[in-house]
Amino acid sequence: MPTIQPIRTEHATGSTKRLLEALKAEGSSTNNMIQTMAHSPSALEGYLQLRRTLASGRLGPKLRDRIALTVAQANNCEYSLARNTALARQHGLTEEEIFASRDVQGGDELTGVVLQFAHNLVTRSGKYSPELMRAAGYTDEEIVETVAWVALNVFANYLNLAAWTDIDFPLAAVKSKAA
């Protein structure tokens, strides 16, 4: 049971209602996480603005999804695992790529370096030095964007963990196949 109840659009007022209605008008999801985040219009607007801005950056949707899966697995966030698995499927990731991302396996060196960097940053383990990414050919712009995507996903994970957000996506196991 959620510790923070989602705010349904029909019960929202003021800037919260404006934000939720704008998302619906765009065709964007107003899932339980978004409706829970809506308790703070400032937090919701900041999350949405950062997500939109980063989406126009250098990292493509599949890599962003893989980072999100790695971060959600590191934080054992069931809601984010379910949500990010559904999004990853929509963006064309295979089941093997989804489970590999959760296991911090990229399938190729470039993806693997990013996922390892993200995982180590979240868990504060191993090396999470920009030199690892630079050595693989990533620019400082891509390194900074990776950190921003990690931070955005950590925020979502922590909110869902604190709120015990009801999962409104098909369930994904907390433990991956290889774990």
Secondary structure by P-SEA (a helix, b strand, c coil): cccbbbbccccccaaaaaaaaaaaaacccccaaaaaacccaaaaaaaaaaaaaaaaccccaaaaaaaaaaaaaaaccaaaaaaaaaaaaaacccaaaaaaaaacccccaaaaaaaaaaaaaaaccccccaaaaaaacccaaaaaaaaaaaaaaaaaaaaaaaacccccccccccccccc
